[in-house]
């Protein structure tokens, strides 16, 4: 094919040539998107409006929910819009924006989960120093660092991906995914992006080792807690975080390290949807089920919302 260098637009994966099935895809994605948005907005609202949750752990959890909202909002609405309009198009600048925003949010997620592991380590292993170590300024700096590292990684990956000339504009994915974009390169040399991906893997590998060591120390300390109730509370705050981290790293690494050319398009789509949708969808569920304080806050928020709606309707009727 001719060297397109910088195409004016890309053609994303079409789920079906039948318009009725496209509409079915639209509604399925809409349900998933609304579930993710509702779940994460509930976490954010509970942390903001319940003063009992104004602690470092829930401050980090609120930022995690924001990052999850950002990652899905970057890619799902465009896919739904294309299905509804029976279109495949995304502009070149839109594709660049998708890659930058999606990678930024996901990488920020990863670095924030590392910060959350350190927070749990200080809380359980050094409780007397927790207030001094995890003060408001330190928490704000760590969250800011996680966001900046994510944005920096997003900028690097975007630059590396679009530095190569493209010989095609047909992306075999429902959004602009980096491995699928690299397959469109005119040459077999992806040196810029491969170098950046190698740096990312080393950074994430270091975070992975840090989190594993941290949790070994945490569980060692938890097992020394004399009371059963104390151990249960410690596990209740640690296990959700460890579950979320495991889901993100296993699905994310598999999505980016798998050989895309050797995997069927349907299987590749299924794997990408798991990596894209599962962590943001399960995060609110996992944290709500394992955390009594958050469950109580969400219950109070729900009852307050119901009371406000009831009052509004009573005033309207009268």
C-alpha positions in Angstrom: 0.0 0.0 0.0 1.1 3.6 -0.5 2.8 5.4 2.4 0.0 7.4 3.9 2.4 9.0 6.5 -0.3 11.0 8.4 -3.8 9.9 7.3 -6.6 12.4 7.8 -8.7 9.9 9.6 -8.7 6.2 10.8 -11.4 3.6 10.4 -12.2 1.7 13.6 -13.5 -1.8 13.9 -17.1 -2.2 13.0 -18.9 -4.8 15.2 -21.3 -5.8 12.4 -22.3 -4.8 8.9 -26.0 -5.1 10.0 -27.3 -1.8 11.4 -29.6 -3.6 13.9 -26.7 -5.4 15.4 -24.8 -2.1 15.5 -27.6 -0.6 17.6 -27.5 -3.7 19.9 -23.8 -2.9 20.4 -24.7 0.7 21.1 -27.1 -0.3 23.9 -24.7 -2.9 25.4 -22.0 -0.4 25.6 -24.4 2.2 27.0 -25.4 -0.1 29.8 -21.7 -0.9 30.6 -20.8 2.8 30.5 -23.7 3.9 32.7 -22.8 1.1 35.2 -19.2 2.3 35.3 -20.1 5.9 35.6 -22.8 5.4 38.3 -20.5 3.1 40.4 -17.5 5.4 40.3 -19.6 8.6 40.8 -21.1 7.0 43.9 -17.6 6.4 45.3 -16.6 10.0 44.5 -19.8 11.4 46.0 -19.5 9.3 49.2 -15.9 10.5 49.8 -16.8 14.1 49.1 -20.0 14.4 51.2 -19.1 12.0 54.2 -16.6 13.7 56.5 -15.8 10.3 58.0 -14.2 9.4 54.7 -11.9 12.4 54.6 -8.8 10.2 55.2 -5.8 9.4 52.9 -7.1 6.0 51.9 -10.4 7.4 50.7 -8.8 10.4 49.1 -6.7 8.0 47.0 -9.8 5.9 46.3 -11.6 9.0 45.0 -8.8 9.7 42.6 -8.8 6.1 41.5 -12.5 6.4 40.6 -11.8 9.7 38.7 -9.1 7.9 36.7 -11.4 5.0 35.9 -14.1 7.4 34.7 -11.6 9.2 32.5 -10.2 6.0 30.9 -13.7 4.7 29.8 -15.0 8.1 28.9 -12.1 8.5 26.5 -13.1 5.5 24.3 -16.6 4.3 24.9 -18.7 7.4 23.9 -16.9 7.5 20.5 -17.5 3.8 19.9 -21.2 4.2 20.8 -21.5 7.2 18.6 -20.0 5.4 15.6 -22.4 2.4 16.2 -25.4 4.7 16.4 -24.5 6.6 13.3 -23.3 3.4 11.4 -19.9 4.9 11.0 -16.3 3.8 11.6 -14.5 7.2 11.3 -12.3 8.8 13.9 -10.2 11.8 12.9 -6.4 11.7 13.1 -6.4 14.3 16.0 -9.2 12.3 17.7 -7.1 9.1 17.5 -4.1 11.0 18.9 -6.2 12.3 21.7 -7.6 8.9 22.5 -4.1 7.3 22.8 -2.8 10.2 25.0 -5.8 10.4 27.4 -6.4 6.6 27.7 -2.7 5.8 28.4 -2.5 8.8 30.8 -5.5 7.6 32.8 -4.4 4.0 32.9 -0.8 4.7 33.8 -2.0 7.2 36.5 -4.2 4.3 37.8 -1.1 2.1 38.1 1.0 4.6 40.0 -1.8 5.5 42.3 -2.3 1.9 43.2 1.4 1.8 44.2 0.8 4.8 46.4 -2.2 3.1 48.0 -0.1 0.1 48.8 2.4 2.3 50.6 -0.5 4.0 52.5 -1.8 0.6 53.7 1.8 -0.4 54.7 2.3 2.7 56.9 -1.2 2.4 58.4 -0.7 -1.3 59.4 3.0 -1.6 60.0 3.7 1.8 61.5 0.3 3.1 62.9 1.9 5.4 65.4 3.6 7.4 62.6 0.7 7.3 60.2 -0.6 10.8 60.9 2.9 12.3 60.5 3.9 10.3 57.4 0.6 10.5 55.5 -0.3 14.1 56.2 -2.4 16.2 53.9 0.5 17.7 52.1 2.3 14.4 51.5 -0.9 12.8 50.2 -1.5 15.6 47.8 2.1 15.4 46.5 1.9 11.7 46.0 -1.4 11.9 44.1 0.0 14.8 42.0 3.0 12.7 41.2 0.9 9.8 40.1 -1.1 12.0 37.8 2.0 13.7 36.3 3.7 10.3 35.8 0.6 9.1 34.0 0.5 12.2 31.8 4.2 11.9 31.0 3.8 8.3 30.0 0.8 9.2 27.9 2.8 11.9 26.1 5.7 9.5 25.5 3.6 6.7 24.2 1.6 9.1 21.9 4.8 10.6 20.5 6.3 7.1 19.9 3.2 5.7 18.3 2.6 8.5 15.9 6.2 9.0 15.0 6.0 6.1 12.6 4.5 6.5 9.1 1.3 4.6 8.5 0.6 2.5 5.4 -3.1 1.9 6.3 -5.8 3.7 8.3 -7.9 0.6 9.2 -7.6 -0.1 12.9 -8.6 -3.6 13.9 -10.0 -2.4 17.2 -13.0 -0.4 18.5 -10.7 2.4 19.7 -7.2 3.6 18.8 -5.2 0.9 20.7 -1.4 1.2 20.5 -0.6 -2.4 19.4 -3.1 -2.2 16.6 -1.8 1.2 15.4 1.8 -0.2 15.3 0.5 -2.9 13.0 -0.3 -0.2 10.5 3.3 1.0 10.3 5.0 1.0 6.9 8.0 -0.8 8.3 8.7 -3.6 10.8 10.7 -1.2 13.0 8.8 0.3 15.9 12.0 1.4 17.7 10.6 4.6 19.2 7.5 3.1 20.7 9.2 -0.2 21.6 11.8 1.7 23.6 9.0 3.6 25.4 7.0 0.5 26.1 10.2 -1.1 27.5 10.7 1.9 29.8 7.0 1.6 30.9 7.4 -2.1 31.6 10.5 -1.4 33.7 8.6 1.3 35.7 5.6 -0.9 36.1 7.8 -3.9 37.0 9.4 -1.8 39.7 6.0 -0.8 41.1 4.9 -4.4 40.9 7.9 -5.6 42.9 7.3 -2.7 45.4 3.7 -3.7 45.9 4.5 -7.4 46.3 7.2 -6.7 49.0 4.8 -4.2 50.6 2.0 -6.8 50.9 4.4 -9.4 52.2 5.3 -7.0 55.0 1.6 -6.1 55.5 0.4 -9.7 55.8 3.2 -10.6 58.1 2.2 -7.7 60.4 -1.5 -8.6 60.1 -0.9 -12.1 61.2 0.7 -10.8 64.4 -2.4 -8.8 65.3 -3.8 -10.6 68.4 -7.5 -9.9 67.9 -9.5 -11.6 65.2 -11.5 -8.4 64.6 -8.3 -6.4 64.1 -7.1 -8.9 61.5 -10.4 -8.9 59.7 -10.4 -5.1 59.5 -6.9 -5.0 58.2 -7.7 -7.6 55.5 -10.9 -5.8 54.6 -8.9 -2.7 53.7 -6.0 -4.6 51.9 -7.8 -7.3 49.9 -9.8 -4.9 47.7 -6.7 -3.0 46.7 -4.8 -6.2 46.0 -7.6 -7.5 43.9 -7.9 -4.3 41.9 -4.2 -4.2 41.3 -4.1 -7.9 40.2 -6.9 -7.3 37.7 -5.3 -4.2 36.2 -1.7 -5.6 35.9 -2.8 -9.0 34.5 -5.2 -7.6 31.9 -3.1 -4.6 31.0 0.2 -6.4 30.6 -1.5 -9.2 28.6 -3.1 -6.7 26.3 0.1 -4.9 25.5 2.6 -7.8 25.5 0.6 -10.3 23.5 1.6 -10.9 19.9 -1.4 -9.3 18.1 -0.6 -10.8 14.7 -1.0 -14.3 16.1 -4.4 -13.8 17.7 -7.8 -13.9 15.9 -9.6 -10.6 15.6 -12.6 -11.8 17.7 -10.3 -13.1 20.5 -8.3 -9.9 20.4 -11.5 -7.9 20.8 -12.7 -10.0 23.7 -9.3 -9.6 25.5 -9.2 -5.9 25.0 -12.8 -5.5 26.3 -11.8 -7.3 29.4 -8.8 -5.2 30.0 -10.7 -2.0 29.2 -14.0 -2.6 31.0 -13.4 -5.0 33.9 -11.2 -2.9 36.2 -13.3 0.3 36.1 -16.5 -1.8 36.4 -15.3 -4.0 39.3 -13.4 -1.4 41.4 -16.6 0.2 43.0 -18.1 -3.2 43.6 -15.0 -4.7 45.2 -14.3 -1.7 47.4 -18.0 -1.4 48.4 -18.3 -5.1 49.3 -15.1 -5.3 51.4 -15.3 -1.9 53.1 -17.9 -1.4 55.8 -17.2 2.4 56.2 -17.7 2.9 52.5 -20.9 0.7 52.5 -22.3 2.8 55.3 -21.5 6.1 53.6 -23.1 4.9 50.3 -26.2 3.7 52.2 -26.5 7.2 53.9 -26.0 8.9 50.5 -28.7 6.7 48.9 -31.2 7.4 51.7 -30.4 11.1 51.6 -31.0 11.2 47.8 -34.3 9.3 48.2 -35.4 11.7 51.0 -34.5 14.7 48.8 -36.5 13.3 45.8 -39.5 12.6 48.1 -39.4 16.1 49.5 -39.2 17.6 46.0 -42.2 15.6 44.8 -44.2 16.5 47.9 -43.5 20.2 47.5 -44.3 20.0 43.8 -47.7 18.3 44.4 -48.7 20.7 47.2 
